[in-house]
């Protein structure tokens, strides 16, 4: 028995010593870990603290605390920020709250901008109207800068500028809703031609301010000479004007052809809430009121008011002249892609009116483009000189019926 007890005690002693030795090794390892952890962790913690402080300062300097902090404060209640400023505005409003009107030149945009100024005051949305009128094509960096500036406008906003379509999603920025208005391409061209030379009814000398370097021989150049003798101002690519506004910033968008035409059509279908036609402006305003009521409610009442009519009439181009039918036919051929796009937009606009059930208040156009396409096929009976002159003027003047 003694030998058994002795061996048992010896065995117990060995096992105790082994446990102590193992524990001592464990404690010695643990004693080293804090040292290693503290050297790395200290630097990590300090870097994290610095980033947090810097980020907090950045957020405070740019509009207040981070959204997550506002959410926490809202949940917990008793927030000083909420007490001082009220509930934070939601980032996503229950209606289109970012709208761009990349207005096409000489398509009634000044008329619409006057309306928008009155509507912005009435409905309390942010209207930003750019003063840049002659830079529609932008470099990549200019595009990004402009899109970031637009996206930073407090919502709801409506931004308007003469600029070709901007693809926000290409740069991973939220795409706003687009709207626009176009008009008969030849009418737009004629309005622009004489507006550059003689301005509008707002002031007799404003055209001299707009084009101070234009010489008299250019200012008083006969429109028929310009078209029939193929002056740069009256030929491609200058008359290829409307499509690039919808095609975009790609260089090929400025080349008259099928590629730009099809891309413009695709953008209309995918990115534009509405593209109206100036010849049916009252219907355009009615549709905008239906589709964007928080911007356009009451717009037709303003448009028909005597005070607005007085302001709107001042934007009409002065000293317009009518080209001959021969010149109109040449111009129409040069603008065939523009007319294909115009007809596409007009059909889409009429389809939208039909879907919404809008009863048209606009009068149908006073002419058909078919008469230009069929001129070469006609063999009319001979007319005397007075009758021929009267008929030509009657047909040609139909192009100047609309504003």
C-alpha positions in Angstrom: 0.0 0.0 0.0 2.8 2.4 0.8 4.4 1.9 -2.5 1.0 2.6 -4.2 0.4 5.7 -2.3 4.0 6.9 -2.9 3.7 6.4 -6.6 0.3 8.0 -6.6 1.6 11.1 -4.8 4.6 11.2 -7.1 2.2 11.0 -10.1 0.0 13.7 -8.7 3.0 15.9 -8.0 4.2 15.5 -11.6 0.8 16.4 -13.0 0.5 19.4 -10.7 3.9 20.6 -11.8 3.0 20.0 -15.5 -0.2 22.1 -15.1 1.7 24.9 -13.4 4.3 24.9 -16.1 1.7 25.0 -18.8 -0.2 27.8 -17.1 3.0 29.7 -16.7 3.7 29.4 -20.4 0.2 30.6 -21.2 0.5 33.6 -18.8 3.9 34.4 -20.3 2.4 34.4 -23.8 -0.6 36.5 -22.7 1.8 38.9 -21.1 3.6 39.4 -24.4 0.3 39.8 -26.4 -0.8 43.1 -24.9 2.6 44.6 -25.8 2.3 43.5 -29.4 -1.4 44.5 -29.6 -0.8 47.8 -28.0 1.9 48.8 -30.6 -0.3 48.1 -33.6 -3.6 48.9 -32.0 -2.5 52.2 -30.7 -1.6 53.4 -34.2 -4.9 52.0 -35.6 -7.0 53.6 -32.9 -5.3 57.0 -33.4 -5.8 56.8 -37.2 -9.4 55.9 -36.7 -9.9 58.7 -34.2 -8.3 61.2 -36.6 -10.5 60.1 -39.5 -13.6 60.2 -37.4 -12.8 63.8 -36.2 -11.9 64.9 -39.7 -15.1 63.4 -41.1 -17.2 64.9 -38.4 -15.7 68.3 -39.1 -16.2 67.9 -42.8 -19.9 67.0 -42.4 -20.5 69.9 -40.0 -18.9 72.4 -42.5 -21.1 71.0 -45.3 -24.6 71.0 -43.9 -24.6 69.5 -40.5 -24.2 66.1 -38.9 -24.1 62.8 -40.9 -27.5 61.2 -41.8 -26.9 58.2 -39.5 -26.4 60.6 -36.5 -29.7 62.4 -37.4 -31.5 59.0 -37.6 -30.1 58.0 -34.2 -31.2 61.3 -32.7 -34.6 61.0 -34.2 -35.0 57.5 -32.8 -33.8 58.5 -29.3 -35.7 61.9 -29.3 -34.7 65.2 -27.6 -32.4 66.2 -30.4 -31.1 69.7 -30.2 -30.7 69.7 -34.0 -34.4 68.8 -34.5 -35.5 71.4 -31.8 -33.6 74.1 -33.6 -34.3 73.2 -37.3 -37.3 70.9 -37.4 -37.5 67.6 -39.2 -34.8 67.1 -41.8 -36.1 67.3 -45.4 -36.3 63.8 -47.0 -33.7 63.2 -49.7 -36.2 61.4 -51.9 -39.5 63.2 -52.4 -42.6 61.4 -53.4 -42.5 63.0 -56.9 -39.9 63.9 -59.5 -37.9 66.5 -57.5 -34.9 66.9 -59.9 -35.9 68.3 -63.3 -33.7 69.6 -66.1 -35.0 71.7 -69.0 -32.1 71.7 -71.4 -33.9 74.2 -73.6 -33.3 74.3 -77.3 -32.5 77.8 -78.7 -35.4 79.7 -80.4 -38.0 77.1 -79.3 -40.0 79.3 -77.0 -37.6 78.9 -74.1 -37.6 82.5 -73.0 -41.4 82.3 -72.9 -41.3 79.2 -70.7 -38.5 80.6 -68.4 -40.7 83.7 -67.7 -43.5 81.3 -66.6 -41.1 79.2 -64.5 -40.0 82.3 -62.6 -43.6 83.1 -61.6 -44.3 79.4 -60.8 -41.2 79.0 -58.7 -42.3 82.0 -56.5 -45.8 80.5 -56.3 -44.9 76.9 -55.5 -41.6 77.4 -53.7 -39.3 75.2 -55.7 -35.7 76.1 -56.5 -35.3 77.5 -60.1 -31.8 77.8 -61.3 -31.5 79.4 -64.8 -28.0 79.4 -66.2 -26.7 82.6 -67.9 -24.5 80.6 -70.2 -26.1 80.6 -73.6 -23.3 79.8 -76.0 -21.6 76.6 -74.6 -23.7 73.6 -75.3 -20.9 71.1 -75.8 -18.7 70.3 -72.8 -15.5 68.4 -72.0 -15.7 65.4 -69.8 -14.5 67.4 -66.8 -16.9 70.2 -67.5 -19.7 67.6 -67.7 -18.8 66.1 -64.3 -18.5 69.5 -62.7 -21.9 70.7 -64.0 -23.7 67.4 -63.0 -22.3 67.6 -59.5 -23.3 71.2 -59.2 -26.8 70.4 -60.5 -27.2 67.4 -58.1 -26.2 69.7 -55.1 -29.2 72.0 -55.6 -31.7 71.7 -52.8 -34.7 69.7 -53.9 -37.2 70.2 -55.4 -35.4 72.1 -58.1 -35.7 72.8 -61.8 -32.5 73.6 -63.7 -32.5 75.2 -67.1 -29.7 75.9 -69.6 -28.9 75.7 -73.3 -26.9 72.5 -73.1 -26.8 69.2 -75.0 -28.1 66.2 -73.1 -26.0 65.1 -70.1 -25.9 61.4 -69.2 -25.6 61.4 -65.4 -25.6 57.6 -65.0 -22.4 57.4 -67.1 -20.7 59.0 -64.1 -22.7 57.1 -61.5 -24.7 60.2 -60.5 -28.5 60.0 -60.1 -30.2 60.9 -63.3 -32.8 63.8 -63.1 -36.0 63.9 -65.1 -35.7 65.9 -68.4 -38.3 68.0 -70.2 -38.0 70.1 -73.3 -39.9 71.8 -76.2 -39.0 71.9 -79.9 -40.6 73.5 -82.9 -40.8 73.2 -86.7 -37.1 73.1 -87.7 -37.4 75.7 -90.5 -39.4 78.0 -88.3 -36.7 77.7 -85.6 -33.9 78.4 -88.2 -35.6 81.5 -89.5 -36.3 82.8 -86.1 -32.7 82.4 -85.1 -31.4 83.9 -88.3 -33.2 87.2 -87.9 -32.9 87.2 -84.1 -29.1 87.2 -84.3 -29.3 90.2 -86.6 -32.1 92.3 -85.3 -33.1 91.0 -81.9 -36.7 91.1 -80.5 -39.2 93.7 -79.3 -37.5 94.0 -75.9 -35.1 96.6 -77.2 -34.0 98.0 -80.5 -30.3 97.7 -79.8 -30.1 94.4 -78.0 -29.0 92.6 -81.2 -26.0 95.0 -81.4 -25.0 93.9 -77.9 -25.5 90.2 -78.8 -23.5 90.3 -82.1 -21.2 93.3 -81.9 -18.7 91.9 -84.3 -21.2 91.2 -87.1 -20.5 93.4 -90.1 -23.3 95.1 -92.1 -22.9 92.9 -95.2 -23.5 89.8 -93.0 -26.2 91.4 -90.9 -28.2 92.4 -93.9 -27.5 89.3 -96.0 -30.5 88.2 -97.9 -31.9 84.9 -96.5 -32.3 83.5 -100.0 -28.7 84.2 -101.0 -27.6 82.6 -97.7 -29.6 79.4 -98.5 -29.2 79.1 -102.2 -25.5 79.9 -102.3 -24.8 77.5 -99.4 -23.4 80.0 -96.9 -22.1 78.2 -93.7 -24.8 79.7 -91.6 -27.5 78.2 -93.8 -26.1 74.7 -94.4 -24.9 71.7 -92.5 -23.7 71.2 -89.8 -25.1 74.6 -88.7 -28.7 73.7 -89.6 -28.3 70.3 -87.8 -29.3 72.0 -84.5 -32.2 70.3 -82.6 -31.0 66.7 -82.6 -27.7 67.3 -80.7 -29.7 68.6 -77.8 -31.2 65.2 -77.4 -28.4 63.0 -78.7 -25.9 64.2 -76.1 -22.2 65.1 -75.8 -20.7 62.4 -78.0 -18.8 64.0 -81.0 -20.9 62.0 -83.4 -24.0 63.7 -82.1 -23.0 66.8 -84.0 -22.7 65.0 -87.4 -25.9 64.9 -89.4 -26.9 61.3 -89.9 -28.9 58.3 -88.7 -26.6 57.5 -85.7 -27.3 60.8 -84.0 -31.0 60.7 -85.0 -31.6 57.2 -83.5 -29.7 58.1 -80.3 -31.7 61.2 -79.9 -34.9 59.2 -80.3 -33.7 56.7 -77.7 -32.9 59.4 -75.2 -36.4 60.9 -75.6 -38.0 57.6 -74.8 -35.7 56.7 -71.9 -34.9 60.0 -70.2 -37.5 62.6 -71.0 -40.7 62.9 -69.1 -42.1 65.1 -71.9 -40.9 66.7 -75.1 -43.6 69.1 -76.4 -43.9 71.1 -79.6 -44.2 74.8 -79.6 -47.0 74.8 -82.1 -49.2 73.3 -79.4 -47.8 75.2 -76.5 -51.0 75.3 -74.5 -51.3 71.5 -74.7 -47.7 71.3 -73.5 -48.4 73.4 -70.5 -51.5 71.3 -69.7 -49.5 68.1 -69.8 -46.8 69.6 -67.7 -49.4 70.5 -65.1 -50.7 66.9 -65.1 -47.3 65.3 -65.0 -45.5 67.7 -62.6 -48.2 69.4 -60.6 -45.9 70.6 -57.8 -44.1 72.7 -60.4 -46.8 73.6 -63.0 -50.1 73.9 -61.2 -51.9 76.9 -62.5 -49.5 77.5 -65.4 -52.2 77.9 -68.0 -54.0 80.6 -66.0 -50.7 82.5 -65.8 -50.0 82.0 -69.5 -53.4 83.5 -70.4 -53.3 86.4 -68.0 -53.0 89.9 -69.6 -49.9 90.8 -67.6 -48.0 87.7 -68.9 -49.2 88.2 -72.4 -47.7 91.7 -72.3 -44.3 90.3 -71.2 -44.5 87.3 -73.6 -45.1 89.4 -76.7 -41.9 91.2 -76.1 -39.9 88.1 -76.9 -41.0 87.9 -80.6 -38.2 88.2 -83.2 -38.5 91.3 -85.3 -37.9 91.9 -89.0 -38.5 88.4 -90.2 -38.5 87.8 -93.9 -40.0 84.9 -95.9 -37.6 82.9 -98.1 -38.8 81.8 -101.6 -40.3 78.4 -102.1 -37.1 77.3 -103.9 -35.0 78.3 -100.9 -37.4 76.6 -98.5 -37.3 73.4 -100.5 -33.5 73.4 -100.4 -33.5 74.1 -96.7 -36.0 71.3 -96.1 -33.8 68.8 -97.8 -30.8 69.8 -95.7 -32.8 69.4 -92.6 -34.4 66.1 -93.4 -33.0 64.4 -90.3 -34.3 67.3 -88.2 -37.7 66.8 -89.7 -37.7 63.1 -89.1 -36.9 63.8 -85.4 -39.5 66.5 -85.2 -42.2 64.2 -86.6 -41.2 61.5 -84.1 -41.4 63.9 -81.2 -44.8 65.2 -82.4 -46.2 61.7 -82.7 -44.9 60.8 -79.2 -46.4 64.0 -77.8 -49.8 63.2 -79.4 -49.6 59.7 -78.1 -49.1 61.0 -74.5 -52.0 63.4 -74.9 -54.2 60.4 -76.0 -53.0 58.2 -73.1 -53.8 60.9 -70.5 -57.1 61.7 -72.1 -56.2 65.4 -72.8 -58.6 67.2 -75.1 -56.5 69.4 -77.3 -56.9 73.1 -77.0 -54.3 73.9 -79.7 -55.1 74.6 -83.3 -53.7 72.3 -86.0 -50.8 73.6 -88.0 -51.7 75.9 -90.9 -49.6 73.9 -93.4 -48.3 70.5 -94.3 -44.6 69.7 -95.1 -45.8 67.6 -98.0 -46.1 70.6 -100.2 -42.3 71.0 -100.1 -41.7 67.4 -100.9 -44.1 67.4 -103.8 -43.1 70.7 -105.4 -40.9 69.0 -108.0 -43.7 66.7 -109.0 -46.3 69.4 -109.6 -47.1 70.8 -113.1 -49.4 73.7 -112.3 -51.2 75.6 -115.0 -49.5 78.8 -116.1 -50.3 81.9 -114.0 -49.9 85.5 -114.8 -47.2 87.4 -113.0 -49.4 88.9 -110.3 -51.2 85.6 -109.5 -47.9 83.7 -109.3 -46.4 86.2 -106.9 -49.5 86.2 -104.7 -49.6 82.3 -104.5 -45.9 82.0 -103.7 -46.1 84.5 -100.9 -49.2 82.8 -99.5 -47.5 79.4 -99.3 -44.2 80.7 -98.1 -45.8 82.9 -95.4 -47.4 79.9 -93.8 -44.0 79.1 -92.3 -44.2 82.3 -90.3 -47.6 81.8 -88.8 -46.3 80.4 -85.5 -44.3 82.2 -82.9 
